[in-house]
Amino acid sequence: MQNQQPHIYKHMTIIRSSEIGTYLYCQRAWWYRKSGYEPQNQAELAAGIHAHDQHGSKVQKADTLRKLAYFLLLAAGILAIVSLILQFSS
């Protein structure tokens, strides 16, 4: 059986969530892209993508170091408590 859509949906354009984000950021950029225009500043766009990738890597490393710092702080606290317990129990 063939999937038939109601008549009202045949002429509707599908809008993707990424298009909504582009539209909210810059309505003109959305219209250009929707009309088939490609940006002329490809080198700048590529450099921006590269910069964002590098920044994302730095953020992930910082997050990992922050988690390690919390773990080490917790371990130091536990060792201090164990040390105090051993010192006062003898």
C-alpha positions, 0 to 999 in steps of 0.5 A, a space after each residue: 500500500 502506498 503512503 498517501 499524504 492528505 492534500 494539504 501537506 503536498 505543498 508544504 515545505 519542510 523546515 529543519 531545526 538547523 534552519 530555524 537556528 540559522 534564521 534566528 541568528 541571521 534572517 538574511 543568511 537564512 534567506 541566502 542559503 534557502 535561495 541557493 547562494 553560497 557564502 563567498 568567504 569560505 576561507 574565513 568560515 573554514 578558519 572559524 570552524 577550525 577555531 571552534 574545534 580548537 576551543 571545544 578541545 580546550 574546553 573538554 581538557 579543562 573539564 577533565 582537569 576540573 574533574 581530576 582536581 575535585 577527585 584529588 581534593 576529595 582524596 586529600 580530604 579522606 587522607 586527612 581524616 584517616 590521618 587524624 583518626 589514626 593520630 588520635 586513636 593511638 
